[in-house]
């Protein structure tokens, strides 16, 4: 769906005028008026459709890791449907799925795949992929870790950086709070579910990054889309966390970004339009700009 431009609007007006003139030459004034009116009505309808006719609010909430992606998609959708407002409440993936389940949200946002029992009540639409980057302080000498090393580090079997090629110093584990999609994704992939020995459990991706930035002995994990240049990303088994390696599957610590909707209630027209837009090829560049990997292009 595209906005109507001044040029196309004038073209439509010209078509209306032309139709009226042609009809007037070959028939009565009444016939000309009727034809012109019909063409004008059709043109007006086309113009309205091209400019976007939906209105209302779409309530989304959940994954904090999807913040940049949702911001980009919302901005792009506003160009298509300027009358629609998309709200976003960053409360964590668990809360997003719950919100879709209990119908307090139009669209729940989850940065992990739905579990089998959750699929009884909600559907999931993957709109992007995200690499979970392993981050360390910029002063760290450790540049690469294996999945097994990560498992041993986060469960407390490896406690000193010297055991994985770094300087002597006790490893400080930084993670997300229970219910976080990033935490669930990391712990599931690395096989450390509910057994991590965190020094800190923080409630937002940005807080994890800040904590690692401030502590030379810290290690944590964060969405690729959120990591800037204040921390360093280590490679995992020799593979960097990037769009290409996430998309081709060679980077092992990755997860989906999912739109979650209730199975028992039809979405409003504006909410369905936002889901369709987010999953479309047209949204691919927006998703990429936000640091995630589009699944449709």
C-alpha positions as CSV (number, residue, x, y, z in Angstrom):
1,X,0.0,0.0,0.0
2,X,1.4,3.4,-1.0
3,X,0.6,6.9,-0.2
4,X,-1.1,8.8,-3.0
5,X,1.2,11.5,-4.5
6,X,0.2,14.9,-5.8
7,X,1.0,13.7,-9.3
8,X,-1.2,10.7,-9.1
9,X,-4.0,12.7,-7.5
10,X,-3.9,15.2,-10.3
11,X,-3.9,12.3,-12.8
12,X,-7.0,10.9,-11.1
13,X,-8.7,14.3,-11.3
14,X,-7.8,14.5,-15.0
15,X,-9.4,11.1,-15.6
16,X,-12.6,12.3,-13.9
17,X,-12.7,15.5,-15.9
18,X,-12.0,13.6,-19.1
19,X,-14.7,11.1,-18.5
20,X,-17.2,13.8,-17.8
21,X,-16.2,15.7,-21.0
22,X,-16.5,12.6,-23.2
23,X,-19.8,11.6,-21.8
24,X,-21.2,15.2,-22.2
25,X,-20.3,15.1,-25.9
26,X,-22.2,11.9,-26.6
27,X,-25.2,12.2,-24.2
28,X,-27.3,14.3,-22.0
29,X,-26.1,16.5,-19.2
30,X,-27.7,14.1,-16.8
31,X,-25.8,11.2,-18.2
32,X,-22.6,13.1,-18.1
33,X,-23.2,14.1,-14.5
34,X,-23.9,10.5,-13.5
35,X,-20.8,9.2,-15.2
36,X,-18.6,11.9,-13.8
37,X,-20.0,11.3,-10.4
38,X,-19.3,7.5,-10.6
39,X,-15.7,8.0,-11.8
40,X,-15.1,10.7,-9.1
41,X,-16.5,8.4,-6.4
42,X,-14.2,5.5,-7.6
43,X,-11.2,7.9,-7.8
44,X,-11.9,9.2,-4.3
45,X,-12.1,5.6,-3.0
46,X,-8.8,4.7,-4.7
47,X,-7.2,7.9,-3.3
48,X,-8.3,7.1,0.2
49,X,-7.2,3.5,0.0
50,X,-3.8,4.6,-1.3
51,X,-3.3,7.1,1.5
52,X,-4.2,4.6,4.2
53,X,-7.7,4.4,5.7
54,X,-7.2,2.5,9.0
55,X,-7.3,4.1,12.4
56,X,-7.1,3.1,16.1
57,X,-4.4,1.6,18.4
58,X,-2.5,-1.6,18.2
59,X,-1.3,-2.6,21.7
60,X,2.0,-4.5,21.7
61,X,4.3,-5.5,24.6
62,X,6.8,-8.0,25.8
63,X,10.4,-8.6,24.7
64,X,12.8,-5.8,25.6
65,X,15.2,-7.2,23.0
66,X,12.8,-6.4,20.2
67,X,12.8,-2.7,21.1
68,X,14.8,-1.5,18.1
69,X,12.9,-3.8,15.7
70,X,9.5,-2.6,16.9
71,X,10.6,1.0,16.7
72,X,11.7,0.6,13.1
73,X,8.5,-1.3,12.1
74,X,6.3,1.2,13.8
75,X,8.0,4.1,12.0
76,X,7.6,2.3,8.7
77,X,4.0,1.3,9.3
78,X,3.2,4.9,10.1
79,X,4.1,5.8,6.5
80,X,1.6,3.2,5.3
81,X,-1.2,3.7,7.8
82,X,-0.7,7.2,9.4
83,X,-4.0,6.9,11.3
84,X,-2.9,3.9,13.4
85,X,-0.9,4.2,16.6
86,X,1.2,1.3,17.7
87,X,2.0,1.2,21.4
88,X,4.8,-0.8,23.0
89,X,5.3,-1.9,26.6
90,X,8.7,-3.5,27.1
91,X,7.9,-6.0,29.9
92,X,9.8,-9.2,28.8
93,X,8.8,-12.1,26.6
94,X,7.0,-14.0,29.3
95,X,4.7,-11.0,29.9
96,X,4.2,-10.6,26.2
97,X,3.0,-14.1,25.7
98,X,0.7,-13.8,28.8
99,X,-0.7,-10.5,27.4
100,X,-1.6,-12.2,24.1
101,X,-3.1,-15.2,26.0
102,X,-5.3,-13.1,28.4
103,X,-6.1,-10.6,25.6
104,X,-4.7,-7.6,27.3
105,X,-2.4,-7.1,24.2
106,X,-3.3,-7.3,20.6
107,X,0.2,-8.6,19.8
108,X,2.6,-10.1,22.4
109,X,6.3,-9.9,21.6
110,X,8.6,-12.8,22.3
111,X,12.3,-13.2,21.7
112,X,12.0,-17.0,22.0
113,X,10.0,-19.7,20.3
114,X,6.7,-20.6,21.8
115,X,6.6,-23.7,24.0
116,X,4.3,-26.5,23.2
117,X,1.9,-25.8,26.0
118,X,1.7,-22.1,25.0
119,X,0.6,-23.1,21.5
120,X,-2.7,-24.2,22.8
121,X,-3.8,-20.6,23.3
122,X,-1.7,-18.5,21.0
123,X,0.0,-18.5,17.5
124,X,3.4,-17.2,16.7
125,X,4.6,-15.4,13.6
126,X,8.4,-15.1,13.2
127,X,9.2,-11.7,11.8
128,X,13.0,-11.8,12.3
129,X,16.0,-13.7,13.7
130,X,18.3,-12.5,16.3
131,X,21.8,-13.6,17.3
132,X,22.4,-13.7,21.0
133,X,25.8,-12.1,21.3
134,X,28.3,-13.2,24.0
135,X,29.7,-10.0,25.3
136,X,32.8,-9.2,27.4
137,X,34.5,-6.0,28.6
138,X,36.6,-4.3,25.9
139,X,39.7,-4.9,28.0
140,X,39.2,-8.7,27.9
141,X,41.8,-10.8,26.2
142,X,39.3,-13.6,25.4
143,X,38.2,-13.5,21.8
144,X,36.6,-16.9,21.3
145,X,34.7,-19.4,23.3
146,X,33.1,-22.8,22.6
147,X,29.5,-23.6,23.6
148,X,30.9,-26.1,26.1
149,X,33.1,-23.5,27.7
150,X,30.2,-21.2,28.0
151,X,28.2,-24.0,29.6
152,X,31.0,-24.6,32.2
153,X,31.4,-20.9,32.8
154,X,27.8,-20.1,33.4
155,X,27.3,-23.2,35.7
156,X,30.3,-22.4,37.8
157,X,32.6,-25.2,36.6
158,X,35.0,-22.7,35.1
159,X,35.4,-19.8,37.5
160,X,38.6,-18.0,36.4
161,X,39.3,-16.2,33.1
162,X,42.8,-17.9,33.0
163,X,41.1,-21.2,32.3
164,X,39.8,-19.9,29.0
165,X,42.9,-17.9,27.8
166,X,42.3,-14.7,29.7
167,X,44.1,-13.0,32.6
168,X,43.8,-14.2,36.1
169,X,40.5,-13.1,37.6
170,X,37.2,-14.5,38.8
171,X,34.6,-14.6,36.1
172,X,31.6,-12.4,36.9
173,X,28.4,-13.7,35.2
174,X,25.8,-11.1,34.1
175,X,22.4,-12.3,33.0
176,X,18.8,-11.4,32.6
177,X,15.9,-11.9,35.0
178,X,13.7,-15.0,35.1
179,X,11.1,-14.8,32.3
180,X,13.3,-12.9,29.9
181,X,13.3,-14.3,26.4
182,X,17.0,-13.6,26.0
183,X,17.8,-15.6,29.1
184,X,15.5,-18.4,28.0
185,X,17.0,-18.5,24.6
186,X,20.6,-18.4,25.8
187,X,20.1,-21.0,28.6
188,X,18.2,-23.4,26.3
189,X,20.7,-23.2,23.5
190,X,23.7,-23.6,25.8
191,X,21.9,-26.2,27.9
192,X,22.2,-24.4,31.2
193,X,18.5,-24.0,32.0
194,X,18.0,-22.9,35.6
195,X,21.6,-23.7,36.6
196,X,23.5,-20.5,35.9
197,X,25.4,-18.9,38.8
198,X,24.7,-15.3,38.0
199,X,26.4,-12.5,40.0
200,X,23.7,-10.2,38.7
201,X,20.3,-10.8,37.1
202,X,19.1,-7.6,35.4
203,X,15.8,-6.6,33.9
204,X,16.8,-5.1,30.6
205,X,19.2,-5.8,27.7
206,X,20.7,-2.3,28.1
207,X,21.4,-2.9,31.8
208,X,23.4,-6.1,31.0
209,X,25.5,-4.3,28.4
210,X,26.2,-1.5,30.9
211,X,27.2,-3.9,33.6
212,X,29.6,-5.7,31.3
213,X,31.0,-2.4,30.1
214,X,31.8,-1.4,33.7
215,X,33.5,-4.6,34.8
216,X,36.6,-6.0,33.2
217,X,35.9,-9.4,34.6
218,X,32.3,-9.6,33.4
219,X,30.6,-11.7,30.7
220,X,27.0,-11.6,29.6
221,X,24.7,-12.1,26.7
222,X,22.6,-9.6,24.7
223,X,20.6,-9.3,21.6
224,X,22.8,-8.6,18.5
225,X,20.4,-5.8,17.6
226,X,21.2,-4.0,20.9
227,X,25.0,-4.4,21.1
228,X,27.0,-1.3,20.2
229,X,30.7,-0.5,20.5
230,X,30.9,-0.2,24.3
231,X,31.6,-3.9,24.8
232,X,33.3,-6.6,22.7
233,X,31.5,-9.6,21.2
234,X,33.4,-12.9,21.3
235,X,33.2,-15.4,18.5
236,X,31.6,-18.8,19.4
237,X,33.6,-21.7,18.0
238,X,35.2,-19.4,15.6
239,X,32.0,-17.9,14.2
240,X,31.2,-14.2,14.7
241,X,27.7,-13.1,15.6
242,X,26.5,-11.3,12.4
243,X,23.5,-11.1,10.1
244,X,25.0,-13.5,7.7
245,X,26.0,-16.2,10.2
246,X,22.6,-16.0,12.0
247,X,20.8,-16.3,8.7
248,X,22.8,-19.3,7.4
249,X,22.7,-21.0,10.8
250,X,26.4,-21.2,11.4
251,X,26.3,-19.0,14.5
252,X,24.8,-21.3,17.1
253,X,23.4,-18.9,19.7
254,X,20.4,-17.5,17.9
255,X,16.6,-17.2,18.4
256,X,13.5,-15.9,16.6
257,X,11.6,-12.6,17.1
258,X,8.0,-13.6,17.3
259,X,4.6,-11.8,17.1
260,X,2.2,-13.7,19.4
261,X,-1.5,-13.5,18.9
262,X,-4.5,-15.1,20.6
263,X,-6.1,-18.0,18.7
264,X,-9.6,-17.5,20.0
265,X,-10.1,-13.8,18.9
266,X,-9.7,-12.3,15.5
267,X,-7.3,-9.4,15.3
268,X,-8.6,-5.9,14.7
269,X,-8.1,-4.8,11.1
270,X,-5.3,-2.4,12.1
271,X,-3.5,-5.1,14.2
272,X,-3.7,-7.6,11.4
273,X,-2.3,-5.0,9.0
274,X,0.6,-4.4,11.3
275,X,1.4,-8.2,11.5
276,X,1.2,-8.5,7.8
277,X,3.4,-5.4,7.3
278,X,6.0,-6.8,9.8
279,X,6.2,-10.1,8.0
280,X,6.3,-8.7,4.5
281,X,9.3,-8.3,2.2
282,X,8.7,-4.5,2.3
283,X,9.8,-4.5,6.0
284,X,13.1,-6.4,5.5
285,X,15.2,-3.3,5.3
286,X,13.6,-1.8,8.4
287,X,14.4,-5.0,10.3
288,X,17.9,-5.0,9.1
289,X,18.5,-1.4,10.0
290,X,17.4,-2.2,13.5
291,X,20.1,-4.8,13.8
292,X,18.1,-8.0,13.3
293,X,17.9,-10.4,10.4
294,X,14.7,-10.4,8.3
295,X,13.2,-13.8,7.4
296,X,11.3,-12.5,4.3
297,X,13.0,-10.7,1.5
